[in-house]
Amino acid sequence: MNYILFDGDERNNLLPITFTRPVADIRIGILTIKEKWEKLLKSSVSYSTQDYLSTKYPKIAAADNVFINGSIFPNNELVFQINKLMPGQLLKKGKLEIAIRSNSKSIDVDNKVDYQIIETNINFLKLENTWDIFSLNPQAILDDFELITKKCTSCNVSDTNFIIGNPNLIFFEEGAVAEFAFLNTTDGPIYIGKDAEIMEGSKIRGPFALCEHSTVKMDAKIYSGTTIGPHSKVSGEISNSVILGYSNKGHDGFLGNSVIGEWCNLGADTNVSNLKNTYDFVRLWSYNKNTFVNTGLQFCGLIMGDHSKCGINTMFNTGTVVGVSSNIYGAGYQRNFIPSYMWGGVAGLKPYNFKKSVEVAKAVFKRRNMEFNETEVDIFEYLYGITHEQ
């Protein structure tokens, strides 16, 4: 069978993170959702996503396809039931469409009358909203840690480190380095990816994941439920947050209950409020509803789309959403919703010049020996048009 992960209705609730990627390309825990499926299916998978993303994230179809909702996290029971599907069958849990096996190379997600319904009561994790990315992250780290490290042996952990809790819950991939750090596994495991580094004086509480080629800088304080994606640098204080990758929070400042996209940079002493003084539930901007919605959470910080950046001493209010490729700076608390491709801050916002936004993105990619190619430019141009419509 050929497996394809499709964007369901959840995609619009996961903006701005899904402006630049399919739902299944979101990193939560240690792996992206796609990588989780590939490990359990023991097969490569592709995407069925928005047209403007399809060149970067192509769909690979065959004569016999299984379309799987890309917001769902796999487990062994679910994979077993999906692999039992026959052509023309649809696996559902209540109203949720989990997977469809079809001889067609595409599916009409609104027209399933010809499919035989197979009901399941299996429990699984699933993304519904942006704040689920950090809320579900502690459990996702636990699940991925077990999946990745099963029947594997950790590389040696230097005896200069101070280990609290079970040392067997610390796993170092090849080339991972930590010296004179505090590693606490009382609440969960600590995973350090290939060629990643924890510098001296850092304090880490699991569950925690530091992905390949990333760095925790000196004296950082990182609390449970945090994932630092690949090729990132972090410092200061971080709690229950997910940095998807290729982003930097390289200096002091607090980041809590937040999601930071790729290619972002938080200036020195950037601080994010994650709790209202009134202790009320946090309201967060919804692109889908075109208004602020109640998260049902007391703790919720910053949701920042790819390529956005902020200057030194930037302060973000509780429950702030920043779109793609915005440049934020200035004294005082920023507004709670900043659309994509904006420039400025408290004193006022203006549209970010499109040509300049592309030049900056190309420069950032070049620093990583990567190319911001025409496919990336086309995605930028499409999103820039949407922003001006908003």
C-alpha positions in Angstrom: 0.0 0.0 0.0 1.0 3.6 -0.6 0.5 6.0 2.3 -0.5 9.7 1.9 -1.1 12.1 4.8 -3.8 14.6 4.1 -4.7 18.0 5.6 -8.1 17.8 7.2 -10.3 20.6 8.6 -7.8 21.0 11.5 -5.4 22.7 9.1 -7.1 26.1 9.4 -7.1 25.9 13.2 -3.3 25.3 13.1 -2.5 28.6 11.2 0.0 30.4 11.2 2.1 27.2 11.7 0.5 25.5 8.7 0.8 28.5 6.4 4.2 27.1 5.4 3.8 23.3 5.8 1.3 20.5 5.8 -0.1 19.5 9.1 1.9 16.3 9.2 5.2 18.3 8.9 4.7 19.8 12.4 7.3 18.7 14.9 5.8 17.6 18.2 7.7 15.5 20.7 11.0 14.5 19.0 9.7 13.7 15.5 7.4 15.3 13.0 4.0 13.6 12.6 5.2 12.3 9.2 8.3 10.8 10.8 6.2 9.1 13.4 4.0 7.4 10.7 7.0 6.4 8.7 8.6 4.7 11.7 5.5 2.7 12.6 4.4 2.0 9.0 8.0 1.1 8.1 7.3 2.9 4.8 7.8 6.3 3.3 4.8 8.6 3.2 3.9 11.7 1.2 1.5 14.6 1.6 -1.8 15.7 0.2 -1.8 19.4 1.1 -2.7 22.9 -0.2 -2.0 23.6 -3.9 0.5 26.3 -3.2 2.6 24.0 -1.0 2.4 20.9 -3.3 5.6 21.6 -5.2 7.6 21.7 -2.0 5.6 18.9 -0.4 4.5 16.7 -3.4 1.9 13.9 -3.3 3.2 10.5 -4.5 0.2 8.5 -5.6 0.0 4.9 -6.7 -2.7 2.5 -7.9 -3.6 1.6 -4.3 -3.5 4.4 -1.8 -4.2 4.9 1.9 -5.1 8.5 2.8 -4.4 9.2 6.5 -5.5 12.3 8.5 -2.2 14.1 9.0 -3.2 15.6 12.4 -3.4 12.1 14.0 -0.4 10.6 15.9 0.1 6.9 15.1 0.3 4.0 17.5 0.6 0.3 16.9 -3.1 -0.5 17.3 -4.1 2.3 14.9 -1.5 1.2 12.3 -2.8 -2.4 12.6 -6.4 -1.3 11.8 -5.3 0.9 9.0 -3.4 -1.9 7.3 -6.5 -4.1 7.5 -8.5 -1.7 5.4 -9.7 -3.0 2.1 -10.2 -0.7 -1.0 -13.3 1.4 -0.6 -13.2 1.3 3.2 -13.1 4.4 5.5 -11.9 4.2 9.1 -13.7 6.5 11.5 -14.0 7.3 15.1 -17.3 9.1 15.6 -17.3 11.9 13.1 -13.5 11.9 12.7 -12.3 10.4 9.4 -9.0 8.7 10.2 -8.0 6.8 7.0 -9.4 5.9 3.6 -8.1 3.2 1.3 -8.8 4.1 -2.3 -7.9 3.1 -5.9 -8.1 6.8 -6.7 -5.1 9.1 -6.7 -7.1 11.7 -4.8 -10.0 11.8 -2.4 -13.0 14.0 -2.2 -13.0 14.7 1.6 -16.6 15.9 1.4 -18.1 13.0 -0.5 -17.7 9.6 1.2 -21.1 8.1 0.5 -19.6 5.3 -1.6 -17.2 4.1 1.1 -17.9 1.3 3.6 -17.5 2.8 7.1 -15.3 0.9 9.7 -15.7 2.2 13.2 -12.9 2.2 15.8 -12.7 3.1 19.5 -8.9 3.2 19.6 -7.4 6.2 21.6 -4.7 8.3 20.1 -3.3 11.8 20.2 -4.4 14.4 17.7 -3.7 18.1 16.9 -6.8 20.3 16.9 -5.4 23.7 17.6 -2.1 25.5 17.7 -1.9 25.4 21.5 -2.1 21.6 21.4 1.4 21.6 20.0 2.9 22.5 23.4 0.1 21.0 25.5 0.5 17.5 24.0 4.3 17.9 23.8 5.2 16.2 27.1 3.4 13.0 26.2 4.6 13.2 22.6 8.2 13.2 23.9 7.6 10.2 26.1 6.1 8.3 23.2 8.8 9.2 20.7 11.5 8.5 23.2 10.3 4.9 23.6 9.9 4.6 19.8 13.3 5.9 19.0 15.4 4.3 21.7 13.8 0.9 21.9 16.5 -1.8 21.4 19.1 1.0 21.0 22.0 2.0 23.2 22.8 5.5 24.2 26.3 6.9 23.5 28.3 7.7 26.6 27.2 10.6 28.8 30.2 12.4 30.4 30.6 12.0 34.1 31.1 15.7 34.5 27.3 16.0 34.3 25.0 16.0 37.4 22.3 13.5 36.9 19.1 13.5 39.0 16.7 10.6 38.6 17.0 7.5 36.4 20.2 7.8 34.2 18.6 5.2 31.8 16.1 7.9 30.7 18.9 9.9 29.2 19.7 9.1 25.6 22.6 10.6 23.6 22.8 10.1 19.8 26.2 9.9 18.0 28.2 13.1 18.4 26.0 14.6 21.2 27.9 16.5 23.8 27.1 17.7 27.3 29.6 18.8 30.0 28.9 20.1 33.5 25.2 20.2 32.9 22.3 19.3 35.3 20.1 16.6 33.8 16.9 15.7 35.7 14.8 12.8 34.6 12.4 12.8 37.6 9.4 13.8 35.4 10.5 12.2 32.1 13.3 11.3 29.7 16.0 13.5 28.1 16.8 13.0 24.4 19.9 14.6 22.8 20.1 14.3 19.0 23.0 13.7 16.7 25.8 16.3 17.0 23.7 18.4 19.5 25.4 20.1 22.4 24.4 21.2 26.0 26.9 23.7 27.2 28.2 24.0 30.8 26.0 25.2 33.6 22.7 24.4 31.8 19.8 22.9 33.8 17.5 20.5 32.0 14.3 18.8 33.2 12.7 16.1 31.2 10.7 15.3 29.3 13.0 17.2 27.0 14.2 16.8 23.4 17.2 18.5 21.7 17.2 17.6 18.1 20.2 17.2 15.8 22.8 19.9 15.4 21.1 22.1 18.0 22.7 23.9 21.0 21.7 24.8 24.5 23.9 27.7 25.5 25.6 28.2 28.8 23.5 28.5 32.0 20.2 27.9 30.2 17.2 26.8 32.3 14.8 24.5 30.5 11.7 23.0 32.1 9.6 20.0 31.3 7.8 19.5 28.0 10.2 21.4 25.8 11.4 20.4 22.3 14.2 22.3 20.5 14.0 21.3 16.8 17.1 20.7 14.6 19.7 23.4 13.9 18.6 25.8 16.6 20.3 27.6 19.4 18.6 28.5 22.7 19.4 30.1 26.0 17.7 31.8 28.9 14.6 30.3 30.4 12.2 28.0 28.4 9.2 26.1 29.7 6.8 23.7 27.9 7.6 25.1 24.5 8.2 23.8 21.0 10.8 25.4 18.6 10.2 23.6 15.3 13.7 24.0 14.0 16.3 26.3 12.4 15.4 29.1 14.9 17.3 30.9 17.6 16.5 32.2 21.1 20.2 32.7 21.8 20.1 35.0 24.8 18.4 35.5 28.2 14.6 36.1 28.4 11.6 33.9 29.1 9.6 31.7 26.7 6.8 29.6 28.1 3.9 27.6 26.7 4.8 28.7 23.2 5.3 27.5 19.6 8.0 29.0 17.5 8.2 28.2 13.8 11.3 27.7 11.6 13.7 30.4 10.6 12.7 32.6 13.5 15.0 34.7 15.8 14.1 36.1 19.2 16.3 39.1 20.1 18.2 39.3 23.4 16.0 39.6 26.5 12.8 38.8 24.6 10.1 37.9 27.2 6.8 36.2 26.7 4.0 36.4 29.2 2.2 33.0 29.6 -0.2 33.8 32.4 -2.7 36.7 32.8 -2.6 38.7 36.1 -6.3 37.8 36.5 -5.6 34.1 36.1 -8.4 34.0 33.4 -8.3 31.6 30.5 -6.2 32.9 27.7 -7.9 34.0 24.4 -5.9 33.5 21.2 -6.4 34.8 17.7 -8.0 32.2 15.3 -7.4 32.6 11.6 -10.3 30.2 11.1 -12.8 32.1 13.2 -11.3 35.6 12.3 -11.5 36.5 16.0 -10.0 35.7 19.4 -11.1 32.3 20.8 -11.0 30.9 24.3 -8.2 28.3 24.6 -9.4 26.9 27.9 -5.9 27.3 29.2 -4.5 29.5 32.0 -1.0 29.2 30.5 -0.5 30.2 26.9 2.3 32.3 25.5 3.4 33.0 21.9 2.5 31.3 18.6 5.0 32.6 15.9 4.9 31.6 12.2 8.0 30.8 10.2 10.6 33.5 9.3 9.3 36.0 11.9 11.8 37.9 14.1 11.8 40.3 17.0 14.3 42.8 18.3 16.0 43.1 21.7 13.9 43.6 24.8 10.7 42.7 22.9 7.7 42.0 25.2 4.9 39.7 24.1 1.5 39.7 25.9 -0.1 36.5 27.1 -1.6 34.7 24.1 0.0 36.4 21.2 -0.1 35.2 17.6 2.5 36.4 15.0 2.2 35.4 11.4 4.8 34.5 8.8 7.8 36.8 8.1 7.0 39.7 10.4 9.7 41.9 12.0 8.7 43.1 15.4 10.5 45.6 17.6 10.0 48.5 20.0 9.4 49.1 23.7 6.2 48.1 25.5 3.9 45.1 25.1 3.1 44.2 21.5 -0.4 43.7 20.3 -1.9 40.2 20.6 -2.2 39.6 16.9 0.3 40.6 14.3 -0.5 39.4 10.8 2.1 38.0 8.3 4.6 40.3 6.5 4.3 43.3 9.0 7.1 45.6 10.1 7.1 47.6 13.4 5.6 47.2 16.8 3.8 49.2 19.5 4.3 52.5 17.7 2.6 51.1 14.6 2.8 48.5 12.0 3.3 48.8 8.3 3.5 46.1 5.5 6.9 44.5 5.2 8.4 45.2 1.7 8.0 41.9 -0.2 11.4 42.1 -2.0 13.1 42.8 1.3 11.4 39.9 3.0 12.7 37.6 0.3 16.2 39.1 0.5 16.3 38.4 4.3 15.1 34.9 3.9 17.7 34.2 1.3 20.4 35.5 3.6 19.2 33.4 6.5 19.2 30.3 4.3 22.6 31.0 3.0 24.0 31.1 6.6 22.9 27.4 6.8 24.4 26.6 3.4 20.8 26.2 2.0 19.1 27.9 -0.9 15.9 29.9 -0.7 14.8 28.8 -4.1 12.0 29.7 -6.5 9.6 27.3 -4.8 10.1 29.1 -1.5 9.7 32.4 -3.2 6.4 31.3 -4.7 5.1 30.3 -1.3 6.1 33.6 0.1 4.4 35.5 -2.7 1.2 33.5 -2.2 1.1 34.2 1.5 2.0 37.9 1.0 -1.1 38.2 -1.2 -3.3 36.6 1.5 -1.9 39.0 4.1 -2.9 42.0 2.1 -6.4 40.6 1.6 -6.7 40.3 5.4 
